[in-house]
Amino acid sequence: MVKELSQQVKVFALGGVGEIGKNMYVVEVGESIYVLDAGLKFPDQEMYGIDHVIPDVSYLEKNAQRLVGVFITHGHEDHIGAIPYIMKKLPEVKFYTNKLALLFIREKLSEKGIKNLSQFEVYDENSKFNFDDSSISFFRTTHSIPDSFGFCIDTPQGAVVYTGDFKFDQSKSPYPGADLGKLALIGDKGVLCLLSDSTNAERQGFSGSEKKVSEEIKKEVTNAKGRVIIACFASNIYRIQQVINACVSANRKLAVVGSSMVKSIEIAKELDYLTIPDDLMISVVDTDNYKERDIVILTTGTQGEPMAALSRIAKGAHKQVSIRKGDTVLMAATPIPGNEMLVASSVNLLFRAGANVIYGYKKVHVSGHGYEEELKLMLELMKPKYFLPVHGEFRMQKAHGHIGEEVGIAKENIYIIAKGDIVSFKNGIASKTEKVEVGNVLIDGIGVGDVGNIVLRDRKLLSQDGILVVVVTFNKQRRLIISGPEIITRGFVYVRESEKLITRSSEIVKDITEKMLQNDQIEWTLLKNSIRDGLSAYLYEETKRRPMILPILMEV
């Protein structure tokens, strides 16, 4: 029985399929559990007030004694963001990460008051860890951050390969790129199952070269007649170095705005991943001491986040930087799906303020995720028997599945999985078996998981039709209303213009309350429900709105 179990391999996702971000995948080899990445995602528009969403790790908690470790591919939020929360749930778990990702993780843990990094072990492309049922080795990939890796887990049935985020860019770079030779060697040895990045599977051709982006940024910075404000992801070390190089070429000074950008630059400098001349950088408060032609400002906020530096600059709400006529703004990133409206709003505000805005795929950004031809190349190198498209929404996984068929993978060997779907391998043959119950854990302020569907439903109702509070004070013994009904509304109607509606609502509540007071036994729940039902019917008939109705009953 033990021998048979040791031959079983299971693969499933706790996050990162059918959605953008929140990447977390599980590979089980016999009794051993390997967790691949531990990311978060930003909330959907329906998640009112939610800050972040992380995977539900209940399954891992129940099987904590079987956990080998959590293996991190690179330092982006959608791959490391859940680590502080997981450490609280799984205090004994070990993490394996590369050196740049570790520094980003260190900062996240420090914000949570966690200083001890003894649970973390650093790997590189030459590392290999041997465990009871299998071993894991690492290969470099090219992404929009240095130190990006994929994993190869050698199991008794063959290799399970996880690409992480990747693209192929053969232009010269100061950072190590994808190791094509190692990828080909893994494929030649035989791959049982490939989990591969699907984010840009719908885009044809190639993703584009960072070299061309560098040239375009240099051209824009050189030709701009006024200040240049450049926004990019704080973790995009490639883009930051390109901005530095452009400043040197154009003989401009560089000022940095945004705490996350400042911290990323400090981390990259710690590992010598950035080359910055000593006299290049100045404080943002000193920019007025220079001609506008001599200034570049680097900031965050490419996704239109309300509190990010660029959004506050666009709204004129930033303490140190405001848009001036003649400024050139480069948005060196593209919107994450779902953020298009926020980004469009920021772009409109920047144009209104007088800036020339260069945004979208206008040569100042290329994706860190491979397009169709690059995905084909990865499949050709790996030559997997079975293929699981991961990362991205369902349509992206589906498109990646079609790409797999084009390169010769049998359709029945391609599995488009949802969260919790288990693909089991026995004697080299795959099948969909049982399902793990998974969900989302919502982070709201310091609350972790204390906001659920009911709270979100209430927040949605409040956002749509507002709230109406009814306050009634009565004497149960005398069966009399002493005060009220008083009606207070927020987000429903403007009271001064709806006096008839409010007056009639008060009369309805008074009639219902007086009738209930005549009963021998007054049930508070029944009275509240009667008020809520009667008032809701009237308000919908008059306004076609359904505000949240909150009766408050006080007895004296």
C-alpha positions as CSV (number, residue, x, y, z in Angstrom):
1,M,0.0,0.0,0.0
2,V,2.8,2.4,0.9
3,K,4.6,1.6,-2.3
4,E,1.5,2.3,-4.4
5,L,0.9,5.6,-2.5
6,S,4.4,6.7,-3.2
7,Q,3.8,6.3,-6.9
8,Q,0.8,8.6,-6.9
9,V,1.2,12.2,-8.1
10,K,-1.5,14.8,-7.7
11,V,-1.6,18.4,-9.1
12,F,-4.1,21.1,-8.3
13,A,-4.5,24.8,-7.8
14,L,-5.6,26.7,-4.7
15,G,-5.4,29.9,-6.8
16,G,-4.1,31.3,-10.1
17,V,-6.5,29.5,-12.5
18,G,-9.6,31.3,-13.7
19,E,-8.3,34.6,-12.3
20,I,-5.4,37.1,-12.5
21,G,-3.0,36.8,-9.6
22,K,-3.3,34.8,-6.3
23,N,-1.0,32.1,-7.6
24,M,-0.7,29.0,-5.5
25,Y,-0.3,25.4,-6.9
26,V,0.1,22.1,-5.1
27,V,2.0,19.1,-6.3
28,E,1.6,15.9,-4.1
29,V,4.1,13.1,-4.5
30,G,3.0,10.2,-2.3
31,E,2.9,11.7,1.2
32,S,4.8,14.8,0.4
33,I,3.2,18.2,-0.5
34,Y,5.0,20.8,-2.5
35,V,3.4,24.3,-2.6
36,L,4.4,26.5,-5.6
37,D,4.1,30.2,-5.0
38,A,1.9,32.1,-2.5
39,G,0.5,35.2,-4.0
40,L,-2.4,37.6,-3.6
41,K,-4.6,39.4,-6.0
42,F,-6.3,42.8,-5.9
43,P,-10.1,42.7,-5.3
44,D,-12.8,42.6,-8.0
45,Q,-15.1,45.6,-8.3
46,E,-17.8,43.7,-6.4
47,M,-15.5,43.3,-3.4
48,Y,-16.4,46.6,-1.7
49,G,-13.7,47.8,0.7
50,I,-11.5,44.7,0.4
51,D,-7.8,45.4,0.2
52,H,-6.4,42.0,-1.0
53,V,-7.5,38.5,-1.7
54,I,-5.4,35.5,-0.8
55,P,-5.8,31.7,-1.3
56,D,-7.7,29.6,1.2
57,V,-5.0,27.3,2.8
58,S,-7.4,25.2,4.9
59,Y,-6.3,22.1,3.0
60,L,-2.7,22.8,3.8
61,E,-3.5,23.4,7.5
62,K,-5.2,20.0,7.7
63,N,-2.1,18.4,6.1
64,A,0.6,20.5,7.7
65,Q,2.7,17.5,8.7
66,R,3.0,16.5,5.0
67,L,4.3,19.9,3.8
68,V,7.8,19.8,2.3
69,G,7.8,23.6,1.8
70,V,6.6,26.6,-0.2
71,F,8.7,27.3,-3.3
72,I,8.6,30.9,-4.7
73,T,9.4,31.6,-8.3
74,H,9.9,35.4,-8.1
75,G,9.2,38.5,-6.1
76,H,6.0,39.9,-7.5
77,E,3.0,40.4,-5.3
78,D,0.9,37.8,-7.1
79,H,3.5,35.2,-6.1
80,I,4.6,36.3,-2.6
81,G,1.8,38.5,-1.2
82,A,0.2,35.8,0.9
83,I,3.3,34.7,2.7
84,P,2.8,36.8,5.9
85,Y,-0.7,35.4,6.3
86,I,0.4,31.8,5.5
87,M,3.2,32.0,8.1
88,K,0.5,32.7,10.8
89,K,-1.5,29.7,9.7
90,L,1.4,27.4,9.1
91,P,4.1,28.6,11.6
92,E,6.4,25.6,10.9
93,V,6.4,25.7,7.1
94,K,9.7,26.2,5.3
95,F,10.1,28.6,2.3
96,Y,12.5,28.2,-0.6
97,T,13.1,31.4,-2.5
98,N,15.7,33.2,-4.6
99,K,17.7,36.1,-3.2
100,L,15.8,39.1,-4.8
101,A,12.4,37.6,-3.9
102,L,13.7,37.1,-0.3
103,L,14.5,40.8,0.1
104,F,11.0,41.7,-1.1
105,I,9.5,39.2,1.3
106,R,11.7,40.5,4.1
107,E,10.1,44.0,3.7
108,K,6.6,42.5,3.7
109,L,7.3,40.6,6.9
110,S,8.9,43.6,8.5
111,E,5.7,45.6,7.9
112,K,3.9,42.8,9.9
113,G,6.5,42.9,12.7
114,I,8.1,39.6,11.6
115,K,12.0,39.8,11.7
116,N,13.0,36.2,11.8
117,L,13.9,34.7,8.4
118,S,15.1,31.3,9.7
119,Q,12.3,29.6,7.8
120,F,13.7,30.7,4.5
121,E,16.3,29.0,2.4
122,V,17.8,30.6,-0.8
123,Y,18.2,28.7,-4.1
124,D,19.7,29.5,-7.4
125,E,19.8,27.9,-10.8
126,N,22.4,25.3,-9.6
127,S,20.4,24.3,-6.5
128,K,18.8,20.9,-6.1
129,F,16.9,19.7,-3.0
130,N,16.3,16.0,-2.4
131,F,13.4,14.8,-0.4
132,D,11.9,11.4,0.5
133,D,9.6,11.0,-2.6
134,S,11.2,13.3,-5.1
135,S,13.6,16.2,-5.7
136,I,13.3,19.7,-7.0
137,S,15.6,21.7,-9.2
138,F,15.4,25.2,-10.7
139,F,15.8,26.9,-14.1
140,R,16.0,30.6,-14.9
141,T,13.3,32.4,-16.9
142,T,13.0,35.9,-18.3
143,H,10.2,38.0,-16.7
144,S,9.8,41.7,-15.8
145,I,11.9,41.2,-12.6
146,P,15.3,39.7,-12.2
147,D,15.7,36.3,-10.5
148,S,12.7,34.7,-12.0
149,F,12.7,30.9,-12.0
150,G,10.7,27.8,-12.9
151,F,10.7,24.5,-11.1
152,C,11.2,20.9,-12.1
153,I,9.9,18.3,-9.6
154,D,11.3,14.8,-10.3
155,T,8.7,12.2,-9.3
156,P,8.7,8.4,-9.6
157,Q,6.4,8.9,-12.6
158,G,8.3,11.6,-14.4
159,A,9.0,15.4,-14.1
160,V,6.3,17.9,-13.1
161,V,7.4,21.3,-14.5
162,Y,6.1,24.7,-13.4
163,T,7.2,27.6,-15.5
164,G,6.3,30.5,-13.3
165,D,5.8,33.8,-15.2
166,F,8.0,33.9,-18.3
167,K,8.7,35.3,-21.8
168,F,11.6,34.8,-24.2
169,D,13.6,37.9,-25.0
170,Q,16.9,37.3,-26.7
171,S,18.2,40.9,-26.7
172,K,21.2,41.6,-24.6
173,S,20.4,42.2,-20.9
174,P,22.5,42.9,-17.8
175,Y,20.5,40.2,-16.0
176,P,20.6,36.5,-16.5
177,G,17.8,35.4,-18.8
178,A,16.1,32.1,-19.7
179,D,18.4,29.1,-19.8
180,L,17.3,27.5,-23.1
181,G,19.8,24.8,-22.8
182,K,18.6,23.6,-19.4
183,L,15.0,23.9,-20.6
184,A,15.8,21.6,-23.6
185,L,17.6,19.2,-21.4
186,I,14.6,18.9,-19.0
187,G,12.4,18.3,-22.1
188,D,14.7,15.6,-23.5
189,K,14.7,13.7,-20.2
190,G,10.8,13.6,-20.4
191,V,8.2,15.7,-18.8
192,L,5.1,14.1,-17.3
193,C,3.1,17.3,-16.8
194,L,3.7,21.0,-17.6
195,L,2.0,23.8,-15.7
196,S,2.6,26.9,-17.9
197,D,1.9,30.6,-17.8
198,S,-1.3,31.5,-19.9
199,T,-1.6,35.2,-19.2
200,N,-1.0,36.3,-22.8
201,A,-2.1,33.2,-24.6
202,E,-4.7,35.3,-26.6
203,R,-2.0,37.6,-28.0
204,Q,-0.4,36.5,-31.3
205,G,3.3,36.8,-32.2
206,F,6.0,37.7,-29.7
207,S,5.7,40.0,-26.6
208,G,8.5,42.4,-27.8
209,S,12.0,43.2,-26.7
210,E,13.1,45.2,-23.7
211,K,15.8,46.7,-25.9
212,K,13.3,48.6,-28.0
213,V,11.5,49.8,-24.8
214,S,14.8,51.1,-23.5
215,E,15.5,53.0,-26.8
216,E,12.0,54.5,-26.8
217,I,12.2,55.7,-23.2
218,K,15.6,57.2,-23.9
219,K,14.1,59.0,-27.0
220,E,11.2,60.4,-25.1
221,V,13.3,61.6,-22.2
222,T,15.8,63.2,-24.6
223,N,13.2,64.9,-26.8
224,A,10.8,66.2,-24.0
225,K,11.1,70.0,-23.6
226,G,9.8,70.0,-20.0
227,R,9.8,67.6,-17.1
228,V,9.3,63.9,-17.6
229,I,7.2,61.9,-15.1
230,I,7.6,58.2,-15.6
231,A,5.3,55.7,-13.8
232,C,6.0,51.9,-13.6
233,F,5.7,49.0,-11.3
234,A,8.0,49.4,-8.3
235,S,9.2,45.8,-8.8
236,N,10.1,46.3,-12.5
237,I,13.8,46.6,-12.0
238,Y,14.4,46.4,-15.7
239,R,12.3,49.5,-16.3
240,I,13.9,51.4,-13.4
241,Q,17.4,50.8,-14.9
242,Q,16.1,51.9,-18.3
243,V,14.9,55.2,-16.8
244,I,18.3,55.6,-15.1
245,N,20.1,55.0,-18.4
246,A,17.8,57.5,-20.1
247,C,18.5,60.2,-17.5
248,V,22.2,59.7,-17.9
249,S,22.0,59.9,-21.7
250,A,19.8,63.1,-21.6
251,N,21.8,64.7,-18.8
252,R,18.8,64.9,-16.5
253,K,18.5,64.4,-12.7
254,L,16.2,61.7,-11.3
255,A,13.8,62.2,-8.4
256,V,11.8,59.3,-6.9
257,V,8.3,59.6,-5.5
258,G,6.5,56.8,-3.7
259,S,7.6,54.7,-0.7
260,S,7.3,51.4,-2.6
261,M,9.5,52.7,-5.4
262,V,12.1,54.0,-3.0
263,K,12.2,50.6,-1.2
264,S,12.5,48.7,-4.5
265,I,15.5,50.7,-5.5
266,E,17.1,50.2,-2.2
267,I,16.6,46.4,-2.4
268,A,17.9,46.3,-6.0
269,K,21.0,48.3,-5.0
270,E,21.6,45.9,-2.2
271,L,22.1,43.1,-4.7
272,D,23.9,45.3,-7.3
273,Y,20.9,44.9,-9.7
274,L,20.9,48.6,-10.4
275,T,23.7,50.8,-11.7
276,I,23.2,54.4,-10.5
277,P,25.8,57.2,-10.9
278,D,26.5,58.9,-7.6
279,D,25.3,62.4,-8.8
280,L,22.2,61.3,-10.6
281,M,19.5,61.2,-7.9
282,I,18.1,64.2,-6.1
283,S,15.3,64.7,-3.6
284,V,11.9,65.6,-5.0
285,V,11.9,68.8,-2.9
286,D,15.0,69.9,-4.7
287,T,13.5,69.6,-8.2
288,D,12.5,73.3,-8.3
289,N,16.2,74.2,-8.1
290,Y,16.7,72.9,-11.5
291,K,15.4,73.8,-15.0
292,E,12.3,71.7,-15.9
293,R,14.3,70.4,-18.9
294,D,16.7,68.8,-16.4
295,I,14.2,66.7,-14.4
296,V,12.8,63.2,-14.5
297,I,10.4,62.0,-11.8
298,L,10.0,58.3,-11.3
299,T,6.9,57.1,-9.5
300,T,4.3,54.4,-9.0
301,G,0.6,54.3,-9.9
302,T,0.3,52.8,-13.4
303,Q,-2.9,51.0,-12.4
304,G,-4.8,54.1,-11.4
305,E,-4.8,53.1,-7.7
306,P,-6.5,55.9,-5.8
307,M,-3.8,56.2,-3.2
308,A,-0.8,55.7,-5.5
309,A,1.5,58.6,-6.2
310,L,0.5,59.1,-9.9
311,S,-3.2,59.2,-9.1
312,R,-2.6,61.8,-6.4
313,I,-0.4,63.8,-8.7
314,A,-3.1,63.7,-11.4
315,K,-5.8,64.9,-9.0
316,G,-3.6,67.7,-7.7
317,A,-3.6,66.1,-4.3
318,H,0.2,65.3,-4.0
319,K,2.1,67.4,-1.5
320,Q,5.3,67.6,-3.5
321,V,4.5,67.1,-7.2
322,S,1.8,68.6,-9.4
323,I,1.3,68.5,-13.1
324,R,2.5,71.5,-15.1
325,K,1.7,72.4,-18.7
326,G,4.4,70.9,-20.8
327,D,5.1,67.9,-18.7
328,T,5.4,64.5,-20.4
329,V,4.0,61.5,-18.5
330,L,5.1,58.0,-19.5
331,M,2.9,55.2,-18.2
332,A,5.4,52.3,-18.6
333,A,2.9,49.5,-17.9
334,T,-0.5,48.3,-19.2
335,P,-3.7,47.9,-17.1
336,I,-4.2,44.7,-15.2
337,P,-7.5,43.2,-16.4
338,G,-10.2,45.0,-14.3
339,N,-8.2,48.2,-13.8
340,E,-8.9,49.7,-17.2
341,M,-11.4,52.3,-15.9
342,L,-9.1,53.4,-13.1
343,V,-6.3,53.8,-15.6
344,A,-8.5,55.7,-18.1
345,S,-9.6,58.1,-15.3
346,S,-6.0,58.9,-14.4
347,V,-5.0,59.4,-18.0
348,N,-7.9,61.8,-18.5
349,L,-7.0,63.8,-15.4
350,L,-3.3,64.0,-16.6
351,F,-4.4,65.3,-20.0
352,R,-6.8,67.9,-18.4
353,A,-3.9,69.1,-16.3
354,G,-1.9,69.9,-19.4
355,A,0.4,66.9,-19.6
356,N,1.3,65.0,-22.8
357,V,0.5,61.4,-21.7
358,I,2.1,58.4,-23.4
359,Y,0.4,55.2,-22.3
360,G,-0.6,51.6,-23.3
361,Y,1.5,49.6,-25.7
362,K,3.1,52.7,-27.3
363,K,6.6,51.4,-27.3
364,V,7.3,52.3,-23.6
365,H,6.2,49.0,-22.2
366,V,6.3,45.3,-23.2
367,S,4.7,42.5,-21.2
368,G,6.7,40.2,-19.0
369,H,4.4,37.3,-20.1
370,G,5.0,35.5,-23.3
371,Y,2.7,35.7,-26.3
372,E,1.5,32.8,-28.5
373,E,4.8,32.1,-30.2
374,E,6.8,32.1,-27.0
375,L,4.3,29.8,-25.4
376,K,4.7,27.4,-28.3
377,L,8.5,27.5,-27.8
378,M,8.1,26.5,-24.2
379,L,5.9,23.7,-25.1
380,E,8.3,22.5,-27.8
381,L,11.2,22.6,-25.4
382,M,9.3,20.7,-22.7
383,K,7.5,18.2,-24.9
384,P,5.1,17.3,-22.0
385,K,2.9,14.3,-22.1
386,Y,0.2,16.2,-20.1
387,F,-0.4,19.9,-20.1
388,L,-2.2,22.1,-17.6
389,P,-2.5,25.8,-18.6
390,V,-2.3,28.0,-15.4
391,H,-2.1,31.7,-14.6
392,G,-4.9,33.8,-16.0
393,E,-8.6,33.8,-16.6
394,F,-10.5,30.8,-18.1
395,R,-10.5,32.2,-21.6
396,M,-6.7,32.5,-21.4
397,Q,-6.3,29.0,-20.2
398,K,-8.6,27.9,-23.1
399,A,-6.5,29.7,-25.6
400,H,-3.3,28.2,-24.2
401,G,-5.0,24.8,-24.5
402,H,-5.5,25.4,-28.2
403,I,-1.9,26.4,-28.6
404,G,-1.0,23.0,-27.0
405,E,-3.0,21.2,-29.6
406,E,-1.3,23.1,-32.4
407,V,2.1,21.9,-31.2
408,G,0.9,18.3,-31.1
409,I,-0.3,17.6,-27.6
410,A,-3.3,15.3,-27.7
411,K,-6.5,17.1,-26.8
412,E,-7.4,14.5,-24.1
413,N,-4.0,15.2,-22.4
414,I,-4.8,18.9,-21.9
415,Y,-6.6,19.7,-18.7
416,I,-8.3,23.1,-18.2
417,I,-8.7,23.1,-14.4
418,A,-10.6,25.2,-12.0
419,K,-9.5,25.9,-8.4
420,G,-9.6,22.6,-6.4
421,D,-9.8,20.3,-9.4
422,I,-7.3,17.4,-8.8
423,V,-5.5,15.8,-11.7
424,S,-4.1,12.5,-10.5
425,F,-1.3,10.5,-12.1
426,K,-1.0,6.8,-11.6
427,N,1.4,4.6,-13.7
428,G,2.0,7.6,-16.0
429,I,-1.8,8.0,-16.8
430,A,-3.7,11.2,-15.8
431,S,-7.3,11.5,-14.7
432,K,-9.5,14.0,-13.0
433,T,-10.4,12.6,-9.6
434,E,-11.7,14.2,-6.4
435,K,-11.9,17.9,-5.7
436,V,-10.5,20.0,-2.9
437,E,-12.8,22.5,-1.3
438,V,-11.2,25.9,-1.8
439,G,-12.3,29.5,-1.7
440,N,-11.0,33.1,-1.2
441,V,-9.8,34.7,2.0
442,L,-10.5,38.4,2.0
443,I,-8.2,40.9,3.7
444,D,-9.9,44.1,4.9
445,G,-7.6,46.3,7.0
446,I,-6.2,44.1,9.7
447,G,-9.1,41.6,9.4
448,V,-8.2,38.3,7.7
449,G,-11.1,36.3,6.6
450,D,-13.7,38.0,8.8
451,V,-15.5,39.5,5.8
452,G,-17.6,37.0,3.9
453,N,-20.3,36.9,1.3
454,I,-23.0,38.2,3.7
455,V,-20.9,41.3,4.5
456,L,-20.1,41.9,0.9
457,R,-23.8,41.5,0.0
458,D,-24.6,44.2,2.6
459,R,-21.9,46.5,1.2
460,K,-23.2,46.0,-2.3
461,L,-26.8,46.9,-1.2
462,L,-25.5,50.0,0.6
463,S,-23.6,51.1,-2.5
464,Q,-26.6,50.7,-4.7
465,D,-29.6,51.9,-2.8
466,G,-28.3,53.3,0.5
467,I,-29.6,52.7,4.0
468,L,-32.7,53.8,5.9
469,V,-32.7,53.7,9.7
470,V,-36.0,53.7,11.6
471,V,-35.9,54.6,15.4
472,V,-39.0,53.9,17.5
473,T,-39.2,54.3,21.3
474,F,-42.2,52.8,23.1
475,N,-43.5,51.8,26.5
476,K,-44.5,48.1,26.4
477,Q,-46.6,48.2,29.6
478,R,-48.7,51.2,28.5
479,R,-48.6,50.0,24.9
480,L,-47.7,53.5,23.7
481,I,-45.2,55.0,21.3
482,I,-43.2,57.5,23.3
483,S,-41.0,58.9,20.6
484,G,-40.7,58.5,16.8
485,P,-40.8,56.9,14.4
486,E,-37.7,58.9,13.4
487,I,-36.3,58.1,10.0
488,I,-32.7,58.7,9.0
489,T,-31.4,58.0,5.5
490,R,-28.0,57.9,3.9
491,G,-27.5,57.3,0.2
492,F,-31.2,56.7,-0.5
493,V,-33.0,60.1,-1.0
494,Y,-32.3,63.7,-0.1
495,V,-34.7,64.2,2.8
496,R,-35.5,67.9,2.2
497,E,-36.8,67.0,-1.3
498,S,-38.6,63.9,-0.2
499,E,-40.7,65.0,2.7
500,K,-43.9,63.3,1.6
501,L,-42.1,60.0,1.2
502,I,-40.5,60.3,4.6
503,T,-43.8,61.3,6.2
504,R,-45.7,58.4,4.7
505,S,-42.9,56.0,5.7
506,S,-43.2,57.2,9.3
507,E,-47.0,56.7,9.2
508,I,-46.5,53.1,7.9
509,V,-44.0,52.3,10.7
510,K,-46.3,53.9,13.3
511,D,-49.3,51.9,12.2
512,I,-47.4,48.6,12.2
513,T,-45.9,49.3,15.6
514,E,-49.2,50.3,17.2
515,K,-50.9,47.1,15.9
516,M,-48.1,44.9,17.3
517,L,-48.3,46.7,20.7
518,Q,-51.9,45.5,21.1
519,N,-50.8,41.9,21.1
520,D,-50.4,40.1,24.4
521,Q,-46.8,39.1,23.6
522,I,-44.6,41.5,21.7
523,E,-41.9,39.7,19.8
524,W,-39.0,42.0,18.9
525,T,-37.9,40.0,15.9
526,L,-41.5,39.8,14.5
527,L,-41.9,43.6,15.0
528,K,-38.6,44.4,13.2
529,N,-39.4,42.1,10.3
530,S,-42.9,43.6,10.0
531,I,-41.5,47.1,9.8
532,R,-38.8,46.0,7.4
533,D,-41.3,44.2,5.1
534,G,-44.0,46.9,5.1
535,L,-41.6,49.8,4.6
536,S,-39.7,47.9,1.8
537,A,-42.8,47.3,-0.2
538,Y,-43.9,50.9,0.0
539,L,-40.5,52.3,-0.8
540,Y,-40.0,50.0,-3.8
541,E,-43.5,51.0,-5.1
542,E,-42.6,54.7,-4.9
543,T,-39.0,54.7,-5.9
544,K,-38.1,51.3,-7.5
545,R,-35.2,51.2,-5.0
546,R,-34.5,48.7,-2.2
547,P,-32.5,50.5,0.5
548,M,-31.2,48.5,3.5
549,I,-33.8,49.0,6.2
550,L,-32.5,49.0,9.8
551,P,-35.2,49.2,12.5
552,I,-34.0,50.3,16.0
553,L,-36.5,49.6,18.8
554,M,-36.0,51.1,22.3
555,E,-38.2,50.2,25.3
556,V,-38.6,52.6,28.2
